Amino acid sequence: MEQAKSILPRLFQGTPDTVRWQLDLIRAYWPEAVGPLLASHSDPVRVRPPTLFVQVSDAAWLEEFGPMQRQIVSLLQQETGSRAVTRIEFQLEAPEEPALPRKPISRRLPKGTAGRRRKS
């Protein structure tokens, strides 16, 4: 009997949901492909065949992933049954910008100007 992971890619191929389905499947197998430690510092964020884009938490982890690209691609292809991804681009996560304090807006008119009309 043919396994579901080898049938599903063919079912979704050519449908509008192909790329989203591929990313969901990759995310499901990601911890198995890279291990729990590396998975906790990375997040597959987009697929643009043949490239998978993965955000990595910092530069040190980015260096760890680089040499492993071929091995990860191979494991993902094996686990997902799909050859749609043949390359991985690792990127640093964008740093979160701190929220700026909001300054309250004053709706008061300066003293002595209430009720006066402007001269034209």
Secondary structure, DSSP 8 states (H G I E B T S, - for coil): ---HHHHHHHHHTTSTTHHHHHHHHHHHHHHHHH-HHHHTTEEEEEEETTEEEEEESSHHHHHHHGGGHHHHHHHHHHHH---S--EEEEEE------------------TT-TT-----
